């Protein structure tokens, strides 16, 4: 339990540091996932391959919707990685999203 709390704290802190303030995410009280909402124009499917190339993975939001809506959402899991790896991964992901234009409002 303590480990998940530490990892959640690392994930939320990294999002706060590396993602723009117009992005929104939940602060889970339990579990091991964070949902992130990017600007409406963002398409998380379009940047997925670039993120994988950068050695960071996430789940595009539409994969959890029958109608494949929610293209500007993504799900991040923090249960497996260390707090340091989580911070590095969010930093890398932020760079990919910035390069791909997903942070543009």
N, C-alpha and C positions, 0 to 999 in steps of 0.2 A: 504494500500500500504506500509506504513512504517513497519507494522508488518511483512509482507512478506520479505521485504528487511532485517530486523533484523534476521529473521529465515534463510534466504538464507546465510547471513554472518556467522551465527552460524554453518550451515551445511558445508560450504566451509572451515571454520577455523578448525572444528573438523576433516574433511577429511585430511587436511594438517597435523594436529597433530598426528592422529592415523593410517593413512594408509601409506604404504611405498611409497617412491618417484617414484617407477616404475609404480604405478597405475595412471590412468589419468581420469579426469572428466571435464565436461563442467562447465562453469560459466554462468548460465542463466541471461539474461538481463531482463527477465520477467518470468511469470509463477510460478510454484511451484515444479519443479522436477529437479533433477540432475541425469545425466547418468554417470555411472562409468565403466571404462574398467579395468579389472584385467589382470594378465598375461594370455597369450594364453591357457595355460594348465588348468586354473581354470574352474570349473563348478559350476555356482551359484545355479543350481537346487539341487546339491548334498548337499549343506550346509543349504538349506532353513529350513528344519525341526529343525536343531540344533539352528538356529537363533531364530525361533519361541519359542523353549524351553527356550532360554535366554531372552525372552520377547522383542525381536526386530524383526521388519518385513521389508521386501524389496520385490521388484518385480524382479524375475529373467528375464534377457533380452530375452531369447527365447520365453517367453509368448507373446511377441509383434511381432514375426516374423512367417509368415505362414509356413516357412520351419523349424522352431524351431532352427535356427542357432543363433549364438551370445551367446554361453553358458558362456563366460567370461564377460558378461555385466550384469549390474543390474541398476534398476531405484529406486531412493530414493525420497520420497516426504516430503517436509518440511512445508506444510501449516497448519497441525493440531497441532503439538507439540510446546511447548515452546522452546526457545533457550537452556535452561538448559537440557531439555529432549532430544533435538536433540544431544547435545554433549554426553550425557550419552549413547544414543542409538548407536552412531557411535563408541564410545569406546567399547561397548559390541560387536558390529558387527565385529570390528577389531579383538577382541579376538577370536570370533568364526571362522572367516576366517583364522586367524593364526593357531588355533588348527586343523582346517580341511585341512591345507596345500594349501589354495587358493592363498596365497601371494608368493608362490615359483615360481621363474623364471626358 
